[in-house]
Amino acid sequence: MQQTLKVPSDADISRLTDHYFTKTRNAVGRFGDKRVCYAVFMRRPVCFAPRLMVEWLDRVAEARGTTFKIESLHEEGDWVGAGEPLVYISGSFHELVDLETLYLQRLGAACVAAYNAYTMCESLPKVSFVAMDARHCAGQEMAEMMAYAANVGSDAARRRVEAVGFIGNANDATAHFFGNQRGLGTMPHAFIGYAGSTVRAAEMFHEVFPEEPMTVLVDYFGREITDSLAVCRRFPELAREGQLAMRVDTHGGRYVEGLDLAESYAVLERHAPRAVRQYRSEAELKWLIGTGVTAAAIYHLRDKLDDAGFGQVRIVASSGFGPEKCRVMASAEAPIDMIGTGSFLPENWPETYATADIVEYDGEIQVKIGREFLLRNGRGKTLSRSR
């Protein structure tokens, strides 16, 4: 269930915002208020994800006994080009000026993460995704933004290419963004080590959670193929019913069991010969035929499962699945059923910076030199509190 939103106090805002904004608020309080309009934009293409910012501004307005008019030139999930205005925020200068730091924090990173999530889901529309980003976030507030962003990007991909998209995330606190009450997941590597064997870990899990589908990590001992087949033979009913999955999370320091460079080439030559016959960067080649979780590794595991009669067993891939790796996997048509990822989080943090400039004072158009592009004509759509 979504947590009750805390109404920020003026003291909290003053403590957290940039100090020149609090000084400006004090000066405006002495010399007289004006009604202003801010234009908010970003310097790179993004997927529009404004909801957390809008909800925060609504709570502040309510606490201050004022109203802000928030107009959008885009729908949630829309692709927005670099430099295009995202929203116009209008209201009392005195009540808005000290909020810029904090509302921009709730917009920029979410828009970039949503863009990344969208491109991943668009590249692999038949693959389901699980957001496993929380451990990489700088606190719960960021984790909330990233879960929201994954959902926005995923929904956009569903609308545009009928992608499966993100079906959930790894913890309960933000599961509501995906329409769930609980997070998803079965076992970490630590549980495999605790159990002493991959099969025993599967047995323990099934004993405690007998009604749940089971996803088993199979790379802990470096026996991805051997242990996958052993688990399938131990649970043939689950395998036959499609309730069993193998998760491959092999680290980049070694090949999946049974592969080396030459054999990886051979696997792709059988399944996706064009994938390695076109120009590739070093990173792309690594994702195809290198160490770790590669297209060759996924095909290799799929072959071994099918050859043993376990064609209904699904494959879950994780480890570094960001937009670029997803595009490479798509080009090779790697037989992945699900991806666990936290790599939709922005890598280049300066790209997440959203910027706000005032473009109007008391109805008079005025903007600093160089930002005239923010004055483009367009009719905005007010974002209501109900969002």
Secondary structure, 3 states (H helix, E strand, C coil): CCCCCCCCCHHHHHHHCCHHHHHHHHHHHHHCCCEEEEEEEECCCEECCCHHHHHHHHHHHHHHCCCCEEEECCCCCCEECCCCEEEEEEEEHHHHHHHHHHHHHCCHHHHHHHHHHHHHHHHCCCCEEEECCHHHCCCHHHHHHHHHHHHHHHHHHHHHHCCCEEEEECCCCCHHHHCCCCCCCCCCHHHHHHHCCHHHHHHHHHHHCCCCCEEEECCCCCCHHHHHHHHHHHCHHHHHCCCEEEEECCCCCCCCCCCCHHHHHHHHHHHCHHHHCCCCCHHHHHHHHCCCCCHHHHHHHHHHHHHCCCCCCEEEEECCCCHHHHHHHHHHCCCCCEEEECCCCCCCHHHHCEEEEEEEECCEECCCCCCHHHHCCCCCEECCCCC
